Amino acid sequence: MFADGYGPWGHRGRSSIKIDVNLRSLKDHEVQNAITVRKLGDYFDFGVVIASYSTETALIAGFDDRTACSWNYSNKHNVEGVLQGNFYTIASDQMLQVNATFYPRDHGLQTVLVMTCWKQKNAAFGYLVSADEFVTYPMMDPLLHLDATIGFQNPYGYLPGLLYGLFPFNGVLSLMYIVLGIYFLALITRHHQRVVAVHYFLLVVLLLATSESVAWFVTYKLLNDSGVPACCPYPDSVLFSTFIKVLAGMTARIATTLVSLGYGTSRMQISWPEVFVVSGLGICYFVSVGALEVSHIANQSDGDARPPAIWEALVIVTNACFGGWIFVSLDLTRKNLVAFGHTAPSRMHESLCRVLLSYVIISFMLMAFEGAIYSGVVWFPWQYIWVVWAATRLLFFVILLVGVYLWRPMKHSLLYAQMDQLSSRKPMIPTSIIRGIELHQRVSSEVDDENSELMKCLPSST
């Protein structure tokens, strides 16, 4: 959370933590071993602590759940008042209702603590519980029923501080995708007779990427205005946006693989084994990235920026399989195109290879930097961690922009796609053809017509 009155981008609104607690002692029929607050009331006093603090504040002050019950919350000079809380006593038959609002005075991860406490009324009773100050009740035998509602509000709304920057970013990115989509649709309409399958693949990827950005923008808007938590359970808008994101990534990788195999530029169809392998990798990517995204959202809503390591490792392996196949196929297709003298398609594949190589290098650098932040090797302000996540999304847009430019519909698109099927081996030219004379079909011209008229005028010899 951001401190009260110190939001991002000049927001001076209030940051608040609102807590509504209903607490009552359990009845005889609701407990085990017939132990209730009423029966223990002659020997013990009970109470509850409701406190709010940041992680850094707790470390500085030495505050934790073991000292919460005996802490002096009325001392305003305690850590400059940034550790806020109250202590409430509980009677045996009392329904305790607490409505408290705390205003965080520093940035960082905010924790709300609701802790039950007890102490011995008289040391003469001989129980192993302090009679001088309240201590944490071990909860081995539950004695209290608790209903609590906690709301965290930043100066700009209810969206967690880790995600605030992604809200406007997705709005801008959506506009950029819409402009690119209109441009690509205009080209498809203009050259509709020369459109091939690869153009439709690019269009699908572009539509999915646009839908993803719009979906996340709407989702962040709803979460920021309503205060509905991003987890758990997950709101329908979060699940839908995650599904579109994973589907767009899977489709983009499949489309890139097909293009690297020469589909749409030098061949009209791919083999069934290739379809099987591409589909298998796509399904593996969908499952691993879907699990990673959902679990990462859960961590972000809890204030933890780190994604789960297991699912991230599986995603890296899947991307490595896709990347290896793509670069090997691009190299083989480009060599075959050069050998057959198809200059224009070979240049397109060479440009795509450079673009993808740049994408891999930059992605690896971003991933390494992100990992260094999570591990603590590199210090990075948590208020700007969203920039690292946004950079990955922006990089994908740039790659898609370059792909749309290279594979845009043109007047020669259909001619490239209808070229003869290329062999997976280098072409073997017989030596007889090398030594022989290459014959070309004669093409008629206007000069031929003039010569024919001249021949008609000349007298024939007999």
C-alpha positions as CSV (number, residue, x, y, z in Angstrom):
1,M,0.0,0.0,0.0
2,F,0.9,3.6,-0.4
3,A,1.1,5.9,2.7
4,D,-1.9,8.1,3.5
5,G,-1.9,11.2,1.3
6,Y,1.2,10.0,-0.7
7,G,-0.2,8.1,-3.7
8,P,1.5,7.6,-7.1
9,W,1.4,10.3,-9.8
10,G,0.4,13.1,-7.4
11,H,-2.6,11.3,-5.9
12,R,-3.2,13.0,-2.5
13,G,-6.2,10.9,-1.4
14,R,-6.5,8.9,1.8
15,S,-5.1,5.4,2.3
16,S,-7.1,3.5,4.8
17,I,-7.5,0.0,6.3
18,K,-11.1,-0.6,7.4
19,I,-11.8,-3.5,9.8
20,D,-15.2,-4.8,10.8
21,V,-15.1,-7.5,13.4
22,N,-17.9,-9.5,15.1
23,L,-16.6,-11.7,17.9
24,R,-18.5,-13.9,20.4
25,S,-17.7,-16.7,22.7
26,L,-18.7,-20.2,21.6
27,K,-21.6,-22.0,23.3
28,D,-21.4,-25.3,25.1
29,H,-22.6,-27.2,22.1
30,E,-20.1,-25.6,19.7
31,V,-16.9,-26.6,21.5
32,Q,-15.0,-29.8,22.2
33,N,-14.3,-31.0,25.7
34,A,-16.9,-28.6,27.1
35,I,-14.4,-25.8,27.5
36,T,-15.9,-22.4,27.1
37,V,-15.0,-18.8,28.0
38,R,-17.9,-18.9,30.5
39,K,-16.4,-21.8,32.3
40,L,-12.9,-20.4,32.3
41,G,-14.0,-16.9,33.2
42,D,-13.4,-17.5,36.9
43,Y,-9.7,-18.2,36.3
44,F,-8.8,-16.2,33.1
45,D,-9.4,-12.8,31.5
46,F,-9.8,-12.8,27.7
47,G,-9.2,-10.1,25.1
48,V,-8.6,-9.5,21.4
49,V,-6.0,-7.3,19.7
50,I,-6.7,-5.6,16.3
51,A,-3.6,-4.0,14.9
52,S,-2.3,-2.7,11.6
53,Y,1.4,-2.2,10.7
54,S,3.9,-2.5,7.8
55,T,6.5,-5.2,7.6
56,E,9.4,-2.8,8.0
57,T,7.8,-1.2,11.0
58,A,7.3,-4.5,12.8
59,L,11.0,-5.5,12.2
60,I,12.2,-2.1,13.6
61,A,10.0,-2.2,16.7
62,G,10.4,-5.9,17.4
63,F,6.6,-6.4,17.1
64,D,5.2,-9.9,16.3
65,D,2.2,-12.1,17.2
66,R,4.0,-13.1,20.5
67,T,4.2,-9.5,21.8
68,A,0.9,-8.2,20.3
69,C,-1.2,-8.9,23.4
70,S,1.1,-7.0,25.8
71,W,1.9,-4.1,23.4
72,N,1.2,-0.6,24.6
73,Y,-0.9,0.7,21.7
74,S,-1.8,4.0,23.4
75,N,1.8,5.2,23.2
76,K,1.8,7.5,20.2
77,H,5.5,7.8,20.1
78,N,6.0,4.1,19.6
79,V,7.7,3.9,16.2
80,E,6.4,7.4,15.5
81,G,2.8,6.1,15.6
82,V,3.0,4.0,12.4
83,L,2.1,0.8,14.4
84,Q,-1.6,1.2,15.1
85,G,-3.9,-1.0,17.1
86,N,-6.3,-1.4,20.0
87,F,-7.0,-4.0,22.7
88,Y,-10.5,-5.1,23.6
89,T,-11.6,-7.2,26.6
90,I,-14.1,-10.0,26.1
91,A,-16.8,-10.9,28.6
92,S,-18.1,-14.4,28.8
93,D,-21.5,-13.7,27.2
94,Q,-20.6,-10.6,25.3
95,M,-21.0,-10.0,21.5
96,L,-18.0,-7.8,20.6
97,Q,-18.5,-5.6,17.5
98,V,-15.5,-3.5,16.4
99,N,-15.3,-1.0,13.6
100,A,-11.8,0.4,13.2
101,T,-10.1,2.4,10.6
102,F,-6.3,2.8,10.4
103,Y,-4.4,5.2,8.1
104,P,-1.0,3.8,7.1
105,R,1.8,6.4,7.5
106,D,4.5,4.6,5.5
107,H,4.7,2.7,2.2
108,G,5.0,-1.1,2.0
109,L,3.3,-4.3,2.8
110,Q,0.5,-3.7,5.3
111,T,-0.5,-6.5,7.7
112,V,-3.7,-6.6,9.8
113,L,-3.5,-8.7,12.9
114,V,-6.5,-10.1,14.8
115,M,-5.2,-11.9,17.9
116,T,-7.0,-13.5,20.9
117,C,-5.3,-13.1,24.2
118,W,-5.6,-14.3,27.8
119,K,-4.0,-14.0,31.2
120,Q,-4.4,-15.7,34.6
121,K,-6.5,-13.7,37.1
122,N,-4.3,-14.8,40.0
123,A,-0.9,-16.4,40.1
124,A,-2.1,-18.5,43.0
125,F,-4.2,-20.6,40.6
126,G,-0.9,-22.2,39.4
127,Y,-1.6,-22.3,35.7
128,L,1.4,-21.9,33.2
129,V,-0.1,-18.6,32.0
130,S,1.1,-15.1,32.9
131,A,-0.9,-13.3,35.6
132,D,0.9,-9.9,35.0
133,E,0.1,-9.3,31.3
134,F,-1.9,-10.7,28.4
135,V,-0.3,-13.3,26.2
136,T,-1.3,-15.0,23.0
137,Y,-4.0,-17.7,23.5
138,P,-2.6,-20.9,21.9
139,M,-6.0,-21.8,20.3
140,M,-5.6,-25.5,21.0
141,D,-9.2,-25.5,22.0
142,P,-11.2,-22.8,20.0
143,L,-13.2,-20.6,22.3
144,L,-14.3,-17.7,20.0
145,H,-16.3,-17.3,16.8
146,L,-14.9,-14.6,14.6
147,D,-16.3,-12.8,11.5
148,A,-14.1,-10.2,10.0
149,T,-14.2,-8.0,6.9
150,I,-11.0,-6.1,6.0
151,G,-10.7,-3.5,3.2
152,F,-7.4,-2.0,1.9
153,Q,-7.8,1.3,0.0
154,N,-5.0,3.2,-1.6
155,P,-5.3,6.9,-2.6
156,Y,-6.4,6.0,-6.1
157,G,-8.7,3.1,-5.3
158,Y,-8.7,-0.5,-4.1
159,L,-6.2,-1.9,-6.5
160,P,-3.0,-3.3,-4.8
161,G,0.0,-1.1,-5.0
162,L,1.9,-3.7,-7.0
163,L,-0.6,-3.5,-9.8
164,Y,-1.5,0.2,-9.9
165,G,0.8,1.0,-12.9
166,L,-0.6,-1.8,-15.0
167,F,-4.1,-0.2,-15.0
168,P,-3.3,2.9,-17.2
169,F,-0.6,0.9,-19.1
170,N,-3.2,-1.6,-20.4
171,G,-5.4,1.3,-21.5
172,V,-2.6,2.8,-23.6
173,L,-1.5,-0.6,-24.9
174,S,-5.1,-1.3,-25.9
175,L,-5.2,1.8,-28.0
176,M,-1.9,0.9,-29.7
177,Y,-3.3,-2.6,-30.5
178,I,-6.5,-1.1,-31.9
179,V,-4.6,1.2,-34.3
180,L,-2.4,-1.7,-35.5
181,G,-5.5,-3.9,-36.0
182,I,-7.2,-1.3,-38.1
183,Y,-4.1,-0.9,-40.2
184,F,-3.8,-4.7,-40.8
185,L,-7.5,-5.1,-41.5
186,A,-7.2,-2.3,-44.1
187,L,-4.4,-4.2,-45.8
188,I,-6.4,-7.4,-45.8
189,T,-9.4,-5.6,-47.3
190,R,-7.2,-4.0,-50.0
191,H,-5.4,-7.2,-51.0
192,H,-8.2,-9.7,-50.2
193,Q,-7.6,-11.7,-53.4
194,R,-3.9,-12.3,-52.4
195,V,-4.5,-13.1,-48.7
196,V,-3.0,-16.4,-47.5
197,A,-3.4,-18.5,-44.4
198,V,-0.5,-16.8,-42.6
199,H,-2.3,-13.5,-42.7
200,Y,-5.3,-15.0,-41.0
201,F,-3.0,-16.4,-38.3
202,L,-1.5,-13.0,-37.7
203,L,-5.0,-11.5,-37.6
204,V,-6.1,-14.0,-34.9
205,V,-3.0,-13.3,-32.8
206,L,-3.6,-9.5,-33.2
207,L,-7.3,-9.8,-32.2
208,L,-6.4,-12.0,-29.2
209,A,-3.6,-9.6,-28.0
210,T,-6.0,-6.7,-28.3
211,S,-8.7,-8.5,-26.4
212,E,-6.2,-9.4,-23.7
213,S,-5.2,-5.8,-23.2
214,V,-8.8,-4.6,-23.2
215,A,-9.8,-7.3,-20.8
216,W,-7.1,-6.5,-18.3
217,F,-7.9,-2.8,-18.5
218,V,-11.5,-3.5,-17.7
219,T,-10.6,-6.0,-15.0
220,Y,-8.2,-3.5,-13.2
221,K,-10.9,-0.9,-13.5
222,L,-13.5,-3.1,-11.8
223,L,-11.1,-4.2,-9.1
224,N,-10.0,-0.6,-8.4
225,D,-13.6,0.7,-8.1
226,S,-15.3,-2.2,-6.4
227,G,-12.7,-3.4,-3.9
228,V,-13.3,-7.0,-4.9
229,P,-10.0,-8.9,-4.1
230,A,-8.1,-10.3,-7.0
231,C,-7.9,-13.6,-5.1
232,C,-9.4,-15.9,-3.6
233,P,-11.8,-17.0,-5.0
234,Y,-10.8,-15.4,-8.3
235,P,-13.3,-13.0,-9.9
236,D,-14.7,-14.1,-13.3
237,S,-13.0,-11.1,-15.0
238,V,-9.6,-12.1,-13.7
239,L,-10.1,-15.7,-14.9
240,F,-11.3,-14.5,-18.3
241,S,-8.4,-12.1,-18.8
242,T,-5.9,-14.8,-17.8
243,F,-7.5,-17.2,-20.3
244,I,-7.2,-14.7,-23.1
245,K,-3.6,-13.9,-22.2
246,V,-2.6,-17.5,-22.3
247,L,-4.5,-18.2,-25.5
248,A,-2.9,-15.2,-27.2
249,G,0.6,-16.4,-26.2
250,M,0.0,-19.9,-27.3
251,T,-1.5,-18.8,-30.7
252,A,1.5,-16.4,-31.3
253,R,4.0,-19.2,-30.7
254,I,2.1,-21.6,-33.0
255,A,1.9,-19.0,-35.7
256,T,5.6,-18.2,-35.4
257,T,6.5,-21.9,-35.7
258,L,4.3,-22.3,-38.8
259,V,5.9,-19.3,-40.4
260,S,9.4,-20.5,-39.6
261,L,8.5,-23.8,-41.4
262,G,7.7,-21.8,-44.5
263,Y,3.9,-22.0,-44.3
264,G,2.4,-19.1,-46.2
265,T,5.6,-18.1,-47.9
266,S,7.0,-21.1,-49.6
267,R,4.5,-23.9,-49.0
268,M,0.8,-24.2,-48.8
269,Q,0.5,-27.0,-46.2
270,I,2.4,-28.7,-43.4
271,S,2.8,-32.4,-42.6
272,W,0.8,-34.3,-39.9
273,P,3.8,-34.9,-37.7
274,E,4.5,-31.2,-37.6
275,V,0.8,-30.6,-36.7
276,F,1.1,-33.1,-33.9
277,V,4.3,-31.7,-32.4
278,V,3.1,-28.1,-32.6
279,S,-0.3,-29.0,-31.0
280,G,1.5,-30.8,-28.2
281,L,3.8,-27.9,-27.4
282,G,0.8,-25.5,-27.6
283,I,-1.1,-27.5,-25.0
284,C,1.9,-27.8,-22.7
285,Y,2.4,-24.0,-22.9
286,F,-1.3,-23.4,-22.3
287,V,-1.4,-25.5,-19.1
288,S,1.9,-24.3,-17.6
289,V,1.4,-20.6,-18.3
290,G,-2.2,-20.7,-17.2
291,A,-1.2,-22.2,-13.8
292,L,1.7,-19.7,-13.5
293,E,-0.5,-16.7,-14.2
294,V,-3.3,-17.7,-11.7
295,S,-0.8,-18.5,-8.9
296,H,1.2,-15.3,-9.6
297,I,-2.0,-13.2,-9.3
298,A,-2.6,-14.9,-5.9
299,N,0.9,-13.9,-4.8
300,Q,0.5,-10.4,-6.1
301,S,-2.8,-9.9,-4.2
302,D,-0.9,-11.0,-1.0
303,G,1.8,-8.5,-1.6
304,D,4.4,-11.0,-2.9
305,A,5.8,-10.1,-6.4
306,R,7.5,-13.4,-6.9
307,P,5.9,-16.0,-9.2
308,P,5.9,-19.8,-8.2
309,A,9.3,-21.3,-9.2
310,I,7.9,-24.7,-10.4
311,W,5.5,-23.3,-12.9
312,E,8.0,-20.7,-14.1
313,A,10.6,-23.4,-14.7
314,L,8.0,-25.4,-16.8
315,V,7.2,-22.3,-18.8
316,I,10.9,-21.7,-19.5
317,V,11.3,-25.3,-20.8
318,T,8.3,-25.0,-23.1
319,N,9.5,-21.7,-24.5
320,A,12.9,-23.2,-25.0
321,C,11.4,-26.1,-27.1
322,F,9.4,-23.6,-29.1
323,G,12.4,-21.3,-29.6
324,G,14.8,-24.1,-30.6
325,W,12.4,-25.5,-33.2
326,I,11.6,-22.0,-34.6
327,F,15.3,-21.1,-35.1
328,V,16.2,-24.4,-36.6
329,S,13.3,-24.3,-39.0
330,L,14.0,-20.7,-40.0
331,D,17.6,-21.5,-40.8
332,L,16.7,-24.5,-42.9
333,T,13.9,-22.7,-44.8
334,R,16.1,-19.7,-45.5
335,K,18.9,-21.9,-46.9
336,N,16.4,-23.7,-49.2
337,L,15.0,-20.5,-50.4
338,V,18.4,-19.1,-51.2
339,A,19.4,-22.4,-53.0
340,F,16.3,-22.2,-55.2
341,G,16.9,-18.5,-55.9
342,H,13.8,-17.2,-54.1
343,T,15.4,-13.9,-52.9
344,A,12.4,-12.1,-51.5
345,P,11.0,-14.8,-49.2
346,S,14.6,-15.6,-48.0
347,R,15.0,-12.0,-47.0
348,M,11.7,-12.1,-45.1
349,H,12.9,-15.1,-43.2
350,E,16.3,-13.6,-42.5
351,S,14.6,-10.4,-41.1
352,L,12.3,-12.6,-39.0
353,C,15.3,-14.5,-37.6
354,R,17.0,-11.2,-36.6
355,V,13.8,-9.9,-34.9
356,L,13.2,-13.1,-33.0
357,L,16.8,-13.3,-31.9
358,S,16.5,-9.7,-30.6
359,Y,13.3,-10.7,-28.8
360,V,14.9,-13.7,-27.1
361,I,17.9,-11.7,-26.0
362,I,15.8,-8.8,-24.5
363,S,13.4,-11.3,-22.9
364,F,16.3,-13.1,-21.3
365,M,17.7,-9.8,-20.0
366,L,14.3,-8.8,-18.5
367,M,13.9,-12.3,-17.0
368,A,17.3,-12.2,-15.4
369,F,16.7,-8.7,-14.1
370,E,13.4,-9.8,-12.6
371,G,14.9,-12.8,-11.0
372,A,17.7,-10.7,-9.5
373,I,15.0,-8.4,-8.0
374,Y,13.1,-11.4,-6.5
375,S,16.2,-12.9,-5.0
376,G,17.3,-9.6,-3.5
377,V,20.5,-9.4,-5.5
378,V,19.3,-6.1,-7.1
379,W,17.3,-3.6,-5.0
380,F,14.4,-2.2,-6.9
381,P,11.5,-0.1,-5.5
382,W,8.4,-2.1,-5.2
383,Q,6.4,0.9,-6.5
384,Y,7.9,0.4,-9.9
385,I,8.1,-3.4,-10.2
386,W,5.1,-3.1,-12.6
387,V,7.5,-1.5,-15.1
388,V,9.3,-4.8,-15.5
389,W,6.1,-6.7,-16.1
390,A,4.9,-4.0,-18.5
391,A,8.2,-4.1,-20.5
392,T,7.5,-7.8,-21.4
393,R,4.1,-6.9,-22.7
394,L,5.4,-3.9,-24.7
395,L,8.1,-6.1,-26.2
396,F,5.5,-8.6,-27.4
397,F,3.7,-5.7,-29.1
398,V,6.8,-4.5,-30.8
399,I,7.5,-8.1,-32.1
400,L,3.9,-8.4,-33.3
401,L,4.2,-5.0,-35.0
402,V,7.4,-6.1,-36.9
403,G,5.7,-9.4,-37.8
404,V,2.7,-7.6,-39.2
405,Y,5.0,-5.3,-41.3
406,L,7.1,-8.2,-42.7
407,W,4.1,-10.5,-43.4
408,R,1.6,-7.8,-44.4
409,P,-0.7,-8.6,-47.4
410,M,1.0,-7.5,-50.7
411,K,0.4,-8.0,-54.4
412,H,3.0,-10.9,-54.4
413,S,1.8,-12.7,-51.2
414,L,-0.1,-15.4,-53.1
415,L,2.8,-15.9,-55.5
416,Y,5.2,-16.6,-52.6
417,A,2.8,-19.1,-51.0
418,Q,2.2,-21.0,-54.2
419,M,5.8,-21.8,-54.9
420,D,6.9,-25.4,-55.2
421,Q,7.3,-27.5,-52.1
422,L,10.9,-27.2,-50.9
423,S,13.0,-30.2,-50.0
424,S,14.5,-30.6,-46.6
425,R,17.9,-31.3,-48.2
426,K,20.0,-29.1,-50.4
427,P,19.1,-29.3,-54.1
428,M,21.3,-31.6,-56.2
429,I,21.9,-30.2,-59.7
430,P,22.9,-32.8,-62.3
431,T,26.2,-32.1,-64.0
432,S,24.6,-32.7,-67.4
433,I,22.4,-29.6,-66.8
434,I,25.5,-27.6,-65.7
435,R,27.4,-28.5,-68.9
436,G,24.3,-28.3,-71.2
437,I,22.5,-25.4,-72.7
438,E,19.5,-24.1,-70.8
439,L,16.5,-23.6,-73.0
440,H,13.9,-20.9,-72.3
441,Q,10.5,-20.5,-73.8
442,R,10.4,-17.8,-76.4
443,V,8.1,-14.9,-75.5
444,S,6.5,-13.0,-78.4
445,S,6.9,-9.2,-78.6
446,E,5.9,-6.3,-80.9
447,V,9.2,-6.7,-82.8
448,D,8.1,-10.1,-83.8
449,D,4.9,-8.7,-85.3
450,E,6.8,-6.1,-87.3
451,N,9.2,-8.7,-88.6
452,S,6.3,-10.9,-89.7
453,E,4.7,-8.1,-91.7
454,L,8.0,-7.3,-93.3
455,M,8.4,-10.9,-94.4
456,K,5.0,-10.9,-96.0
457,C,6.1,-7.9,-98.2
458,L,9.3,-9.5,-99.5
459,P,9.0,-11.6,-102.7
460,S,9.4,-15.2,-102.3
461,S,11.9,-17.1,-104.4
462,T,10.9,-20.2,-106.2
